[in-house]
């Protein structure tokens, strides 16, 4: 193996793979359907072969990766326009349990065992099917569970309580550094931040991460090198 060639081609294949993944979108990092899974493996394999010298010409490897990516993008665009093609590529959701009944035919169609269903239900906190109204197997292989009304969590609407909508907390300090853009987005400035930190007797350099919520409250988490005293995972 030509180690100098690998030293050159490995970073190139990594950069090309990263750019193509960005081009294909965040779907590659989310739950994948079968086509995206196969496509991702194939492009990754080509990148590995490119890095280790399986391709005599580096341009052949790059071109193969680009072609696979363009085909994936084309099929994604076409599937957005065609329901038939979308169902063929991504599949469709399947009801496997509803109103106290299992649909064995759908289980066989999905090629999933009842024990897998039990495990997935338990992982979502359901240990008794009497609590469940409907179970749907989504096209990405995940379960969506609709609990019976009497078993679903109580909400403020049920209690006729009016609540204020909370917003996304903005990170204003991270690892001892002020994120000025985020700070300005909250409508605050450096003087406000310094004042709030002084109230908590904290220096910026001591902060691991700090958030500002929609009530304009600064929530600070200091750097901590201590080991958890109740760690049971050693």
C-alpha contacts under 8 A as a table, 3 or more apart, distances in Angstrom:
res1	aa1	res2	aa2	distance
1	X	52	X	7.77
1	X	53	X	7.46
2	X	5	X	5.33
2	X	6	X	6.42
2	X	53	X	7.75
3	X	6	X	4.97
3	X	7	X	5.99
4	X	7	X	4.94
4	X	8	X	6.43
5	X	8	X	5.18
5	X	9	X	6.01
5	X	53	X	7.35
6	X	9	X	5.03
6	X	10	X	5.56
6	X	51	X	5.55
6	X	52	X	5.66
6	X	53	X	6.56
7	X	10	X	5.84
7	X	11	X	7.26
8	X	11	X	6.23
8	X	12	X	6.74
9	X	12	X	4.98
9	X	13	X	6.01
9	X	50	X	6.66
9	X	51	X	4.95
9	X	52	X	7.72
9	X	53	X	7.85
9	X	58	X	7.42
10	X	13	X	5.25
10	X	14	X	6.22
10	X	48	X	7.86
10	X	50	X	7.29
10	X	51	X	4.19
10	X	52	X	7.30
11	X	14	X	5.01
11	X	15	X	6.09
11	X	51	X	7.79
12	X	15	X	5.17
12	X	16	X	6.14
12	X	51	X	7.89
13	X	16	X	5.14
13	X	17	X	5.96
13	X	47	X	5.27
13	X	48	X	7.53
13	X	50	X	6.46
13	X	51	X	6.12
13	X	62	X	7.43
14	X	17	X	5.07
14	X	18	X	6.11
14	X	47	X	7.11
15	X	18	X	5.11
15	X	19	X	6.20
16	X	19	X	5.15
16	X	20	X	6.10
16	X	62	X	7.29
17	X	20	X	5.20
17	X	21	X	6.10
17	X	43	X	7.66
17	X	44	X	7.41
17	X	47	X	6.87
17	X	65	X	7.76
18	X	21	X	5.12
18	X	22	X	6.26
19	X	22	X	5.10
19	X	23	X	6.17
20	X	23	X	4.85
20	X	24	X	6.17
20	X	66	X	7.26
20	X	69	X	6.61
21	X	24	X	5.16
21	X	25	X	6.29
21	X	26	X	7.77
21	X	28	X	6.91
22	X	25	X	5.16
22	X	26	X	7.10
24	X	27	X	7.40
24	X	28	X	7.17
24	X	69	X	7.01
24	X	72	X	7.61
24	X	73	X	6.22
25	X	28	X	6.45
26	X	29	X	5.34
26	X	30	X	6.61
27	X	30	X	5.06
27	X	31	X	7.25
27	X	32	X	7.06
28	X	31	X	7.64
28	X	32	X	6.62
28	X	36	X	6.99
28	X	40	X	7.43
29	X	32	X	7.70
31	X	140	X	5.91
32	X	35	X	7.83
32	X	36	X	5.63
32	X	37	X	5.69
32	X	140	X	6.04
33	X	36	X	5.46
33	X	37	X	6.13
33	X	89	X	7.75
33	X	90	X	5.47
33	X	91	X	7.95
33	X	139	X	6.79
33	X	140	X	5.31
34	X	37	X	5.07
34	X	38	X	6.23
34	X	89	X	7.45
34	X	90	X	6.78
35	X	38	X	5.25
35	X	39	X	6.02
35	X	89	X	6.30
35	X	90	X	7.15
36	X	39	X	5.00
36	X	40	X	5.90
36	X	72	X	7.65
37	X	40	X	5.21
37	X	41	X	6.28
38	X	41	X	5.22
38	X	42	X	6.17
39	X	42	X	5.14
39	X	43	X	6.20
39	X	68	X	7.22
39	X	69	X	8.00
39	X	72	X	7.32
40	X	43	X	5.33
40	X	44	X	6.08
41	X	44	X	5.10
41	X	45	X	6.07
42	X	45	X	5.06
42	X	46	X	6.26
43	X	46	X	5.12
43	X	47	X	6.22
43	X	65	X	5.60
43	X	68	X	6.88
43	X	69	X	7.77
44	X	47	X	5.03
44	X	48	X	6.25
45	X	48	X	5.04
45	X	49	X	6.19
46	X	49	X	5.06
46	X	50	X	6.00
46	X	61	X	6.52
46	X	64	X	7.50
46	X	65	X	6.67
47	X	50	X	4.98
47	X	51	X	6.19
47	X	61	X	7.22
47	X	62	X	7.95
47	X	65	X	7.40
48	X	51	X	5.08
48	X	52	X	6.25
49	X	52	X	5.19
49	X	53	X	6.06
49	X	54	X	4.97
49	X	55	X	6.70
49	X	61	X	7.93
50	X	53	X	5.42
50	X	54	X	5.92
50	X	55	X	5.65
50	X	58	X	6.63
50	X	61	X	5.66
50	X	62	X	7.85
51	X	54	X	7.77
53	X	56	X	6.64
55	X	58	X	6.18
55	X	60	X	6.81
55	X	61	X	6.18
56	X	60	X	7.96
57	X	60	X	5.50
57	X	61	X	7.14
58	X	61	X	5.39
58	X	62	X	6.43
59	X	62	X	5.07
59	X	63	X	5.91
60	X	63	X	5.14
60	X	64	X	6.14
61	X	64	X	5.14
61	X	65	X	6.35
62	X	65	X	5.20
62	X	66	X	6.21
63	X	66	X	5.04
63	X	67	X	6.09
64	X	67	X	5.17
64	X	68	X	6.27
65	X	68	X	5.27
65	X	69	X	6.21
66	X	69	X	5.08
66	X	70	X	6.09
67	X	70	X	5.11
67	X	71	X	6.16
68	X	71	X	5.20
68	X	72	X	6.26
69	X	72	X	5.04
69	X	73	X	6.22
70	X	73	X	5.04
70	X	74	X	6.03
71	X	74	X	5.04
71	X	75	X	6.13
72	X	75	X	5.24
72	X	76	X	6.15
73	X	76	X	5.02
73	X	77	X	6.27
74	X	77	X	5.19
74	X	78	X	6.16
75	X	78	X	5.01
75	X	79	X	5.87
76	X	79	X	5.17
76	X	80	X	6.33
77	X	80	X	5.25
77	X	81	X	6.77
78	X	81	X	5.18
78	X	82	X	6.17
78	X	85	X	7.44
79	X	82	X	5.00
79	X	83	X	6.60
79	X	84	X	7.83
79	X	85	X	5.24
79	X	86	X	4.39
79	X	89	X	7.74
80	X	83	X	7.24
80	X	86	X	6.76
82	X	85	X	5.35
82	X	86	X	6.11
83	X	86	X	4.98
83	X	87	X	6.14
84	X	87	X	5.30
84	X	88	X	6.23
85	X	88	X	4.98
85	X	89	X	6.14
86	X	89	X	5.25
86	X	90	X	5.75
86	X	91	X	7.13
87	X	90	X	5.35
87	X	91	X	4.44
87	X	92	X	5.76
88	X	91	X	5.55
90	X	139	X	6.27
90	X	140	X	7.84
91	X	139	X	5.42
92	X	138	X	6.82
92	X	139	X	5.16
93	X	136	X	6.54
93	X	137	X	5.65
93	X	138	X	4.40
93	X	139	X	5.23
94	X	106	X	6.72
94	X	110	X	7.92
94	X	136	X	5.55
94	X	137	X	5.15
94	X	138	X	6.49
94	X	139	X	7.92
95	X	98	X	7.14
95	X	103	X	7.46
95	X	106	X	7.12
95	X	134	X	7.40
95	X	135	X	6.06
95	X	136	X	4.48
95	X	137	X	6.29
96	X	102	X	5.76
96	X	103	X	5.04
96	X	104	X	7.31
96	X	106	X	5.88
96	X	107	X	6.23
96	X	134	X	7.88
96	X	135	X	5.87
96	X	136	X	5.95
96	X	137	X	6.81
97	X	100	X	6.86
97	X	101	X	5.50
97	X	102	X	4.43
97	X	103	X	5.98
97	X	133	X	7.75
97	X	134	X	5.43
97	X	135	X	4.98
97	X	136	X	7.18
98	X	101	X	5.39
98	X	102	X	6.71
98	X	133	X	5.66
98	X	134	X	4.31
98	X	135	X	6.45
99	X	132	X	7.87
99	X	133	X	5.21
99	X	134	X	6.45
100	X	129	X	7.51
100	X	130	X	7.35
100	X	132	X	7.91
100	X	133	X	7.01
103	X	106	X	5.54
103	X	107	X	6.51
104	X	107	X	4.93
104	X	108	X	6.25
105	X	108	X	5.17
105	X	109	X	6.18
106	X	109	X	4.87
106	X	110	X	6.10
107	X	110	X	5.18
107	X	111	X	6.02
107	X	112	X	5.71
107	X	113	X	7.12
107	X	114	X	7.80
108	X	111	X	4.82
108	X	112	X	6.60
112	X	116	X	6.79
112	X	117	X	7.66
113	X	116	X	5.34
113	X	117	X	6.74
114	X	117	X	4.99
114	X	118	X	6.31
115	X	118	X	4.98
115	X	119	X	6.27
116	X	119	X	5.13
116	X	120	X	6.19
117	X	120	X	5.16
117	X	121	X	6.06
118	X	121	X	5.14
118	X	122	X	6.17
119	X	122	X	5.19
119	X	123	X	6.19
120	X	123	X	5.06
120	X	124	X	6.50
120	X	143	X	7.09
121	X	124	X	5.20
121	X	125	X	6.51
121	X	126	X	5.23
121	X	127	X	6.87
121	X	143	X	7.79
121	X	145	X	7.99
122	X	125	X	4.95
122	X	126	X	4.91
122	X	127	X	5.35
123	X	126	X	7.39
126	X	129	X	7.24
126	X	131	X	7.28
126	X	132	X	7.76
128	X	131	X	5.82
128	X	132	X	7.53
129	X	132	X	5.14
130	X	133	X	7.82
131	X	147	X	5.89
131	X	148	X	5.75
131	X	151	X	5.84
132	X	135	X	7.46
132	X	145	X	7.09
132	X	146	X	6.23
132	X	147	X	4.37
132	X	148	X	5.37
132	X	151	X	7.97
133	X	145	X	7.77
133	X	146	X	5.66
133	X	147	X	5.21
133	X	148	X	4.93
134	X	145	X	5.96
134	X	146	X	5.11
134	X	147	X	6.96
135	X	143	X	6.72
135	X	144	X	5.87
135	X	145	X	4.71
135	X	146	X	6.42
136	X	143	X	5.70
136	X	144	X	5.10
136	X	145	X	6.44
137	X	141	X	6.27
137	X	142	X	5.94
137	X	143	X	4.75
137	X	144	X	6.44
138	X	141	X	5.46
138	X	142	X	5.40
138	X	143	X	6.02
138	X	144	X	6.95
139	X	142	X	7.41
147	X	151	X	6.07
147	X	152	X	5.63
148	X	151	X	5.30
148	X	152	X	6.26
149	X	152	X	5.38
154	X	158	X	6.48
154	X	159	X	7.98
155	X	158	X	5.30
155	X	159	X	6.85
156	X	159	X	5.10
156	X	160	X	6.07
156	X	161	X	5.00
156	X	162	X	6.90
156	X	163	X	7.30
157	X	160	X	4.84
157	X	161	X	5.95
157	X	162	X	7.53
158	X	161	X	7.69
166	X	214	X	6.77
167	X	213	X	6.97
167	X	214	X	5.69
168	X	213	X	6.80
168	X	214	X	7.29
169	X	211	X	5.82
169	X	212	X	5.53
169	X	213	X	4.49
169	X	214	X	6.84
170	X	182	X	6.35
170	X	183	X	7.70
170	X	186	X	7.31
170	X	211	X	5.34
170	X	212	X	5.25
170	X	213	X	6.48
171	X	174	X	7.01
171	X	179	X	7.32
171	X	182	X	6.59
171	X	183	X	7.85
171	X	209	X	7.13
171	X	210	X	5.83
171	X	211	X	4.55
171	X	212	X	6.56
172	X	178	X	5.86
172	X	179	X	5.03
172	X	180	X	7.04
172	X	182	X	5.66
172	X	183	X	5.27
172	X	209	X	7.74
172	X	210	X	5.81
172	X	211	X	5.72
172	X	212	X	6.69
173	X	176	X	6.29
173	X	177	X	5.41
173	X	178	X	4.44
173	X	179	X	5.63
173	X	204	X	7.67
173	X	207	X	7.07
173	X	208	X	7.49
173	X	209	X	5.36
173	X	210	X	4.99
173	X	211	X	7.20
174	X	177	X	5.33
174	X	178	X	6.58
174	X	179	X	7.19
174	X	207	X	7.08
174	X	208	X	5.72
174	X	209	X	4.47
174	X	210	X	6.61
175	X	205	X	7.59
175	X	207	X	6.15
175	X	208	X	4.44
175	X	209	X	5.98
175	X	223	X	7.91
176	X	204	X	5.37
176	X	205	X	4.33
176	X	206	X	6.20
176	X	207	X	5.13
176	X	208	X	6.05
176	X	209	X	7.51
177	X	204	X	7.03
177	X	205	X	7.25
178	X	183	X	7.86
178	X	204	X	7.69
179	X	182	X	5.56
179	X	183	X	6.19
180	X	183	X	4.88
180	X	184	X	6.12
180	X	189	X	7.99
181	X	184	X	5.27
181	X	185	X	6.28
182	X	185	X	4.97
182	X	186	X	6.57
183	X	186	X	5.40
183	X	187	X	6.94
183	X	188	X	5.82
183	X	189	X	6.34
183	X	190	X	7.90
184	X	187	X	5.12
184	X	188	X	5.40
184	X	189	X	6.10
185	X	188	X	7.43
186	X	212	X	7.30
186	X	214	X	7.96
186	X	216	X	7.68
188	X	192	X	6.18
188	X	193	X	7.44
189	X	192	X	5.44
189	X	193	X	6.41
190	X	193	X	5.02
190	X	194	X	6.10
191	X	194	X	5.15
191	X	195	X	6.16
192	X	195	X	5.10
192	X	196	X	6.19
193	X	196	X	5.17
193	X	197	X	6.15
194	X	197	X	5.16
194	X	198	X	6.14
195	X	198	X	5.13
195	X	199	X	6.45
196	X	199	X	5.16
196	X	200	X	6.74
196	X	218	X	6.87
197	X	200	X	5.15
197	X	201	X	6.14
197	X	202	X	5.22
197	X	203	X	6.58
197	X	204	X	7.55
198	X	201	X	4.73
198	X	202	X	5.92
198	X	203	X	7.50
199	X	202	X	7.76
202	X	206	X	6.61
202	X	207	X	7.51
203	X	206	X	5.33
203	X	207	X	6.94
204	X	207	X	5.43
206	X	222	X	5.73
206	X	223	X	5.89
207	X	210	X	6.88
207	X	220	X	6.82
207	X	221	X	6.07
207	X	222	X	4.39
207	X	223	X	5.64
208	X	220	X	7.90
208	X	221	X	5.73
208	X	222	X	4.95
208	X	223	X	4.61
209	X	220	X	6.29
209	X	221	X	5.39
209	X	222	X	6.91
210	X	218	X	6.78
210	X	219	X	5.43
210	X	220	X	4.34
210	X	221	X	5.95
211	X	217	X	7.99
211	X	218	X	5.69
211	X	219	X	5.05
211	X	220	X	6.56
212	X	215	X	7.90
212	X	216	X	5.81
212	X	217	X	5.47
212	X	218	X	4.65
212	X	219	X	6.28
213	X	216	X	5.35
213	X	217	X	5.56
213	X	218	X	6.88
213	X	219	X	7.91
214	X	217	X	7.36
228	X	231	X	5.45
231	X	234	X	6.96
